[in-house]
């Protein structure tokens, strides 16, 4: 930049123009700050209004979280009981199957014994009939 000598009057005009530019800039900054301040006040007031609404919701959320925790514990306990009952059911089914198997073997043995007894009774009956027939002669 080339320096030029200025007279007092020109210097005064230049200083006055600079002052006007600074005043305009500061006026613009003041307007921007006042606008920002008004916006922040509005946001703050909305925040306070929301805080009134949020307070009960926070308490409701806290209660819901506690209820969820209690339900999770109850679910865990129910699942443990279900596993225990399923194991007991499996044991009972095995026991019933063994009992049926034993009963089936017992029934088969009894039928075999009955069959043998019937054959023996029929043989005795046949023998007695032949003896009666011999005696009647």
C-alpha positions as CSV (number, residue, x, y, z in Angstrom):
1,X,0.0,0.0,0.0
2,X,1.3,3.3,-1.0
3,X,1.4,6.0,1.7
4,X,0.0,9.3,0.7
5,X,0.2,12.5,2.7
6,X,-3.1,13.7,3.7
7,X,-4.2,17.2,4.8
8,X,-6.1,17.7,8.1
9,X,-9.4,18.0,6.3
10,X,-8.9,14.8,4.4
11,X,-7.7,13.1,7.5
12,X,-10.8,14.2,9.4
13,X,-13.0,12.9,6.6
14,X,-11.2,9.6,6.6
15,X,-11.5,9.3,10.3
16,X,-15.2,10.2,10.2
17,X,-15.8,7.5,7.5
18,X,-14.0,4.9,9.7
19,X,-16.0,6.0,12.7
20,X,-19.3,5.6,10.7
21,X,-18.2,2.1,9.5
22,X,-17.3,1.1,13.1
23,X,-20.7,2.6,14.4
24,X,-22.6,0.7,11.7
25,X,-20.7,-2.5,12.5
26,X,-21.3,-2.1,16.2
27,X,-25.0,-1.4,15.5
28,X,-25.2,-4.5,13.4
29,X,-23.5,-6.5,16.1
30,X,-25.8,-5.1,18.8
31,X,-28.9,-6.0,16.7
32,X,-27.5,-9.5,16.2
33,X,-26.8,-9.9,20.0
34,X,-30.3,-8.6,20.9
35,X,-31.8,-11.1,18.4
36,X,-29.7,-13.9,19.8
37,X,-30.6,-13.0,23.4
38,X,-34.3,-12.9,22.5
39,X,-34.0,-16.3,20.9
40,X,-32.2,-17.7,23.9
41,X,-34.8,-16.3,26.2
42,X,-37.5,-18.0,24.1
43,X,-35.6,-21.3,24.2
44,X,-35.1,-21.0,27.9
45,X,-38.8,-20.3,28.5
46,X,-39.7,-23.3,26.3
47,X,-37.2,-25.4,28.2
48,X,-38.8,-24.4,31.5
49,X,-42.2,-25.3,30.1
50,X,-40.9,-28.6,29.0
51,X,-39.3,-29.3,32.4
52,X,-42.8,-29.1,33.9
53,X,-44.0,-31.7,31.4
54,X,-40.8,-33.8,31.7
55,X,-40.8,-34.0,35.5
56,X,-43.8,-36.4,35.7
57,X,-42.5,-38.3,32.6
58,X,-39.2,-38.9,34.4
59,X,-40.9,-40.3,37.4
60,X,-43.1,-42.5,35.1
61,X,-39.9,-43.7,33.3
62,X,-38.3,-44.5,36.6
63,X,-41.3,-46.5,37.7
64,X,-41.4,-48.3,34.3
65,X,-37.7,-49.2,34.5
66,X,-38.3,-50.6,38.0
67,X,-41.3,-52.6,36.8
68,X,-39.3,-53.9,33.9
69,X,-36.5,-55.1,36.3
70,X,-39.1,-56.8,38.5
71,X,-40.7,-58.5,35.5
72,X,-37.3,-59.6,34.2
73,X,-36.6,-61.2,37.6
74,X,-40.1,-62.8,37.6
75,X,-39.5,-64.1,34.0
76,X,-36.1,-65.6,35.0
77,X,-37.8,-67.3,38.0
78,X,-40.6,-68.6,35.8
79,X,-38.1,-69.9,33.3
80,X,-36.1,-71.7,36.0
81,X,-39.4,-73.3,37.3
82,X,-40.3,-74.3,33.8
83,X,-36.9,-76.0,33.2
84,X,-37.3,-77.8,36.6
85,X,-40.8,-78.9,35.7
86,X,-39.7,-80.1,32.2
87,X,-37.0,-82.1,33.9
88,X,-39.5,-83.6,36.3
89,X,-41.9,-84.3,33.4
90,X,-39.1,-86.1,31.5
91,X,-38.3,-88.2,34.7
92,X,-42.0,-89.0,35.1
93,X,-42.3,-90.0,31.4
94,X,-39.2,-92.3,31.8
95,X,-40.7,-93.7,35.0
96,X,-44.1,-94.3,33.4
97,X,-42.4,-96.0,30.4
98,X,-40.4,-98.3,32.8
99,X,-43.6,-99.1,34.7
100,X,-45.4,-99.9,31.5
101,X,-42.6,-102.1,30.4
102,X,-42.6,-103.9,33.8
103,X,-46.4,-104.3,33.6
104,X,-46.2,-105.7,30.1
105,X,-43.6,-108.3,31.1
106,X,-45.7,-109.1,34.2
107,X,-48.8,-109.5,32.0
108,X,-46.9,-111.7,29.5
109,X,-45.6,-113.9,32.4
110,X,-49.1,-114.1,33.9
111,X,-50.6,-115.0,30.4
112,X,-47.9,-117.6,30.0
113,X,-48.7,-119.0,33.5
114,X,-52.4,-118.9,32.7
115,X,-51.8,-120.6,29.4
116,X,-49.7,-123.3,31.1
117,X,-52.4,-123.7,33.8
118,X,-55.1,-124.0,31.2
119,X,-53.2,-126.6,29.3
120,X,-52.5,-128.5,32.5
121,X,-56.2,-128.2,33.5
122,X,-57.3,-129.4,30.1
123,X,-54.9,-132.4,30.4
124,X,-56.2,-133.2,33.9
125,X,-59.8,-132.8,32.7
126,X,-59.1,-135.1,29.7
127,X,-57.4,-137.6,32.0
128,X,-60.2,-137.5,34.5
129,X,-62.8,-137.9,31.7
130,X,-61.0,-141.0,30.4
131,X,-60.9,-142.5,33.9
132,X,-64.5,-141.7,34.4
133,X,-65.3,-143.4,31.1
134,X,-63.2,-146.5,32.2
135,X,-65.0,-146.6,35.5
136,X,-68.4,-146.4,33.9
137,X,-67.7,-149.3,31.7
